[in-house]
Amino acid sequence: MTEKRDYYEVLGVERQSSSDDIRKAYKREALKHHPDRNPGNCDAEAKFKVVNEAYQVLSDDEKRSVYDRFGHAGLEAGAFGGQGAGIGDVLTHMQDLFAEMFSGPFGFGGRTARRGGDLRVQERITLVEAAFGCKRDVTVHAPAHCEECEGTGAAKGTKPEQCNVCRGTGQVSNARGFVMFTAPCAKCGGRGVSIKTPCKPCGGQGLVEKTRTVTVTLPAGIDMGQRLRVPGQGMPGPNGNGDLYVDVEIEEDPRFERDGVDLVTRVHVPFTLAALGGEVSVPTLEPPDSGKDKPETVKLGPARRTATS
C-alpha cells in the first residue's frame, strides 16, 4: 500500500501556518490540478483529490489537531465517522474557492450582497468654468431609501421575515459535477427576506423615487466628453450605494475656440497696423471671480516686403 503524503507537504505550507495561509495554498493547488484545466491528465486528477483531502483535514480545527498528534493513523481510527471527506464537503469547498474568483449576481459569488447601480447625468459648463474649475449642484432623480420603513420594505411595526427557501442567503444552489452553481432565489428575488405586510409608500420595495442635489467639484482643465466619478452617490443597494457619473459638456464661447490645452481667438487688425506694425489688444480668459477680463497687449512687427523683378 502506498504511504500517504503529509498533508502540509501536499499544500506546500508549514505546520505552524495559519488557517488563512492554508486556504490560500489550497486555492493555488486546487486550481493548478483541477481536471478542467488538465483534461485527460490522470495524474493531475489524482493530485486534485489529494489536495481536497488535505484541505478538508487542515481547514477543520478538530481534525487538524488529531492529525498533528497522530498523523494519518489518527484520522483512520474512525474518530470522524470514516476516512476522507464526502462529496458534499468537496462541493462546498469548491464553491467557496470559485466564489472568490468569479463573484457576481449570477455567478459563483452570488451569496455576496451587491452594491447599488450606478447613475449617469450630463452637465453643461462654460469655457471659463472648464479652464479654472468650479462646483456645480447636480440634480439627480433616482430611487432612495424609503423614510417610512427605513428601507426595509415592511410596514411600521413589522419586520421582514427570513425567506424559508434560501434561508436568508438570497441564493439557491445546484451542483453540477464538482462545481456548485448559484442563482438568485425566485421566491424573494435575491433579497433573502419575505414581507407579509408591505410598506404603503414604497409598496414593499424599500425604495421611493426622490429628487436630490449632489455638489460636484469639476477640476480645472476638464475637457468636453470627459466623465467625472462621484463615489457613493448612485443607487442604494444591500452592500452600499453605487456611483454617480457626470458627463461634461462645454458651451461654445463667442471669443475663444479650444484646441487641447490651447485657446484660439480672432482679432481684427487694421491694414495700416498690419503693414507698419504696432500694438493690438487681445482678449484673455480670466477667472470668473476676477470681475472683468484683462486684455493682453501684443506687439506686431511690420509686414515684410517681397522683392519682385
C-alpha positions in Angstrom: 0.0 0.0 0.0 1.4 3.4 -1.0 2.1 5.6 2.0 0.1 8.8 2.1 1.9 12.1 1.7 2.0 14.6 4.6 -1.0 17.0 4.2 1.1 20.0 4.9 3.5 18.9 2.2 0.6 18.4 -0.2 -0.4 22.1 0.2 3.1 23.4 0.4 2.7 25.0 3.9 4.4 24.8 7.2 2.9 23.1 10.2 2.5 26.4 12.1 0.7 28.1 9.1 -2.5 30.0 9.8 -5.9 29.0 8.5 -5.7 31.8 6.0 -2.4 30.6 4.7 -3.8 27.1 4.3 -6.8 28.4 2.5 -4.7 30.4 0.0 -2.4 27.3 -0.6 -5.5 25.2 -1.2 -6.8 27.6 -3.8 -3.4 27.7 -5.5 -3.0 23.9 -5.7 -6.7 23.1 -6.5 -6.6 25.5 -9.5 -3.3 24.1 -10.6 -4.5 20.4 -10.7 -8.2 20.9 -11.5 -9.4 18.4 -14.1 -11.0 21.2 -16.2 -7.5 22.7 -16.6 -5.9 19.3 -17.2 -8.2 17.4 -19.4 -7.3 13.7 -19.8 -4.4 14.0 -17.2 -5.0 11.2 -14.7 -2.0 12.3 -12.6 -3.5 15.8 -12.2 -6.9 14.4 -11.3 -5.3 12.2 -8.6 -3.4 15.2 -7.2 -6.6 17.2 -7.2 -8.3 14.6 -5.0 -5.4 14.6 -2.6 -5.3 18.4 -2.4 -9.0 18.4 -1.5 -8.5 15.6 1.1 -5.6 17.6 2.7 -7.6 20.8 2.9 -10.7 19.1 4.4 -8.5 18.0 7.3 -6.3 21.0 7.8 -9.2 23.5 7.5 -11.0 21.8 10.4 -9.5 22.7 13.7 -10.5 19.4 15.4 -9.4 17.2 12.6 -6.1 19.2 12.3 -5.5 18.8 16.0 -5.9 15.0 15.7 -3.7 14.9 12.6 -1.0 16.9 14.2 -0.8 14.5 17.2 -1.4 11.1 15.5 -0.9 11.7 11.8 -3.0 9.7 9.2 -3.5 6.9 11.7 -5.5 9.1 14.0 -7.9 10.0 11.2 -8.2 6.4 10.0 -9.2 5.3 13.5 -12.8 6.4 12.7 -13.0 9.3 15.1 -14.8 11.4 12.5 -17.1 8.8 11.1 -14.9 7.3 8.3 -11.9 8.1 6.2 -11.7 11.1 4.0 -14.5 13.6 3.2 -17.8 13.1 1.4 -18.7 14.6 -1.9 -20.8 17.2 -0.2 -17.8 18.6 1.6 -15.8 18.7 -1.7 -18.6 20.6 -3.4 -18.8 23.1 -0.5 -15.0 23.7 -0.6 -15.0 24.1 -4.4 -17.9 26.6 -4.2 -16.0 28.7 -1.7 -12.9 28.6 -3.9 -14.6 29.7 -7.1 -16.9 32.2 -5.4 -13.9 34.4 -4.7 -12.7 34.2 -8.3 -15.9 34.7 -10.2 -18.1 36.9 -7.9 -21.2 38.4 -9.4 -25.0 38.4 -9.2 -25.4 35.3 -11.4 -22.1 33.5 -10.9 -20.4 31.6 -8.2 -20.3 34.5 -5.8 -24.0 35.2 -5.7 -24.2 34.9 -2.0 -22.4 38.2 -1.6 -24.7 41.2 -1.3 -24.4 43.5 -4.2 -23.9 47.3 -4.2 -26.4 49.6 -5.8 -26.4 50.5 -9.5 -24.6 53.5 -11.0 -26.3 56.7 -12.2 -25.3 58.9 -15.1 -26.1 62.6 -15.7 -24.9 65.3 -18.1 -23.8 68.8 -17.0 -23.1 71.8 -19.3 -20.4 74.3 -18.1 -18.8 77.3 -19.7 -15.3 77.5 -21.1 -14.3 79.7 -18.1 -15.6 77.1 -15.6 -13.8 74.3 -17.6 -10.5 76.3 -17.5 -10.5 77.2 -13.8 -12.7 74.6 -12.3 -15.9 75.0 -10.5 -18.5 73.5 -8.2 -21.9 72.6 -9.5 -25.1 71.4 -7.8 -26.3 68.5 -9.9 -29.9 67.4 -9.7 -30.4 63.6 -9.5 -33.8 61.9 -10.0 -33.4 58.3 -8.6 -34.7 55.8 -6.1 -33.7 56.3 -2.5 -34.4 54.5 0.8 -38.0 54.9 2.0 -38.1 57.0 5.1 -41.3 55.5 6.3 -39.9 51.9 6.6 -36.2 52.9 6.7 -35.6 50.9 3.6 -36.8 47.6 4.9 -40.0 47.5 2.8 -42.1 46.3 5.8 -44.9 48.4 7.3 -44.2 50.3 10.5 -44.4 47.9 13.5 -43.5 44.9 11.4 -40.3 43.4 10.3 -39.2 41.4 7.2 -39.0 37.6 7.8 -36.3 35.3 6.6 -37.1 33.6 3.3 -37.8 29.9 4.0 -36.5 28.8 0.6 -33.0 30.3 0.6 -32.8 30.7 4.4 -31.8 34.4 4.2 -29.0 34.0 1.7 -30.9 35.3 -1.3 -29.5 32.5 -3.4 -30.2 28.8 -4.2 -27.5 26.4 -5.3 -27.4 23.5 -7.6 -24.5 21.0 -8.0 -23.1 20.2 -11.5 -20.3 17.8 -11.3 -17.6 19.2 -8.9 -18.9 22.8 -9.1 -21.8 24.4 -7.2 -23.8 27.0 -9.2 -25.8 29.6 -7.5 -28.7 31.9 -8.7 -31.0 34.4 -7.1 -33.8 33.0 -5.1 -37.0 33.1 -7.1 -39.3 33.5 -4.1 -37.6 36.5 -2.5 -35.9 37.9 -5.6 -32.5 37.6 -4.0 -33.3 39.8 -1.0 -33.2 36.9 1.5 -36.4 38.1 3.2 -40.1 38.0 2.6 -42.5 40.8 3.6 -46.0 39.9 4.8 -47.2 43.5 5.4 -45.6 45.8 2.8 -45.0 49.5 3.5 -47.6 51.5 1.6 -45.4 54.5 0.4 -42.8 52.2 -1.3 -45.0 49.1 -1.9 -42.7 46.9 0.0 -39.7 47.7 -2.2 -37.9 49.8 0.4 -37.2 52.5 -2.2 -39.1 55.6 -3.4 -38.4 58.0 -6.3 -36.7 61.2 -5.0 -35.0 64.3 -6.3 -31.8 65.3 -4.6 -28.9 67.6 -5.1 -25.3 66.5 -5.3 -22.5 69.0 -5.2 -19.9 68.1 -7.7 -16.4 69.5 -7.9 -15.2 69.9 -11.5 -11.4 70.1 -11.8 -9.6 72.9 -13.7 -8.8 71.9 -17.3 -11.6 69.4 -17.7 -12.5 68.8 -21.4 -15.6 68.1 -23.5 -16.7 64.4 -23.2 -14.8 63.6 -20.0 -16.6 61.7 -17.3 -16.3 62.5 -13.6 -17.0 59.8 -11.0 -18.6 60.7 -7.7 -18.4 57.7 -5.3 -21.4 56.6 -3.3 -23.9 58.9 -4.9 -25.6 56.3 -7.1 -28.5 53.9 -6.4 -28.8 52.3 -2.9 -28.0 48.6 -2.6 -27.7 46.0 0.1 -23.9 46.3 0.1 -23.6 50.1 -0.3 -24.5 52.7 -2.9 -23.4 52.8 -6.5 -21.5 55.7 -8.0 -22.7 58.8 -9.9 -21.0 59.6 -13.3 -21.2 63.1 -14.6 -20.6 63.5 -18.4 -19.2 67.0 -19.1 -20.4 69.2 -22.0 -18.8 72.6 -22.6 -20.8 75.5 -24.1 -19.4 77.3 -27.1 -17.6 80.6 -26.3 -18.1 83.6 -28.6 -14.5 84.7 -28.2 -12.4 81.5 -28.0 -12.1 78.1 -29.5 -10.3 75.3 -27.6 -7.6 73.3 -29.2 -6.5 70.8 -26.4 -4.9 73.0 -23.7 -4.6 76.0 -26.1 -7.0 78.7 -26.8 -7.6 80.3 -30.3 -9.1 83.7 -30.8 -9.6 86.1 -33.8 -8.6 89.7 -33.6 -9.4 92.4 -36.2 -6.2 94.3 -37.3 -6.4 97.4 -39.4 -4.4 97.3 -42.7 -2.1 100.1 -41.6 -1.3 98.3 -38.3 -0.6 95.1 -40.1 1.6 96.9 -42.6 3.6 99.1 -40.3 3.4 97.2 -37.0 2.3 98.3 -33.6 0.3 97.1 -30.6 -3.0 95.3 -30.6 -5.3 94.3 -27.7 -6.0 90.6 -27.4 -8.7 89.2 -25.1 -7.7 86.6 -22.4 -9.5 84.1 -20.3 -9.8 85.3 -16.7 -11.2 83.5 -13.6 -15.0 84.1 -13.1 -14.4 85.9 -9.8 -12.0 88.5 -11.3 -14.8 90.8 -12.1 -13.8 91.6 -15.7 -11.5 90.5 -18.5 -7.9 91.8 -18.7 -6.9 92.2 -22.4 -3.3 91.4 -23.2 -1.2 93.8 -25.4 0.6 92.1 -28.2 3.2 93.7 -30.4 3.0 93.2 -34.2 6.0 93.7 -36.4 5.8 95.4 -39.8 4.8 93.3 -42.7 7.8 92.0 -44.8 8.1 93.1 -48.4 8.9 90.6 -51.0 11.1 91.9 -53.8 9.8 91.4 -57.4 11.7 91.6 -60.6 
